[in-house]
């Protein structure tokens, strides 16, 4: 029996996502560190035009800032996690929570990641979540329409990425077969070959970034294995740009490591909901589900 930590990717940004952190000194100090990278304080950003929260170069460091700020407040009051897992850019945040990466290095790294991904493909591209179609049936449709499986969330829960016109044709056929579609508010086809041009520049950036051995095992998104060294961290963070994220494998690995309680740090709560749907024996909640951080702490204590 133990605690596992989930660090979300982008897509759930909102004007209220900092409310639960209000008044927290550790959270405020973490958010302050992100200001230079974002060009404005996160508190001011969430109070501004909502569309800005979904610009890639804002979204990636902002999501990391919210996640790390929540961990800064909660970690002194929680048992040591058995492992952490991060969804897409959340893997960067997970490494900051695990002390692989210094907080002041996290935010510029997340922004540079967004920049090289934006530059990787000159044509409009994006991502689409598909439910209700088995992976084996979905694969030939992807080949037919020139799109790729980008994130494997479950046997029939797949996120695909590709050029927008290809995704439109693919989506029409999926709907005709009875599948459910959800367009994602993400402007790049992350974790697909469209991002391959980003590997070399991001690898060069990581080579100049100081990394330490994780104090808590962080699961690699590309295969669900535990990352226990700085060298392996660099390797998996580069390769996850154009390889599918095996999130289902990460959830299975958390369970196998003894994580019976999962806490998603936010923003959003989709990872916690997904975990309870796929693994009914696991209890999972998100910080976003609570009104106070004390409520989060009491919930974890009550389950462990």
Secondary structure, DSSP 8 states (H G I E B T S, - for coil): -EEEEEE--SS---TTTTGGGTT-HHHHHHHHHHHHHHTS-HHHHHTS-GGGGGSHHHHHHHHHHHHHHHHHHHGGGS---SEEEE-TTHHHHHHHHTTSS-HHHHHHHHHHHHHHHHHH-SS-EEEEEEESS-HHHHHHHHHHHT-EEEEEEETTEEEEEEEHHHHHHHHHHHHHTT-EEEE-S-SS-TTSGGGTHHHHHHHHHHHTS-----SS-EE-TTT--EE-SHHHHHHHHHHTTTS-B-HHHHHHHHHHTTEEEEEE-SS-SHHHHHHHHH-TTSEEEEGGG-SSHHHHHHHHHHH-
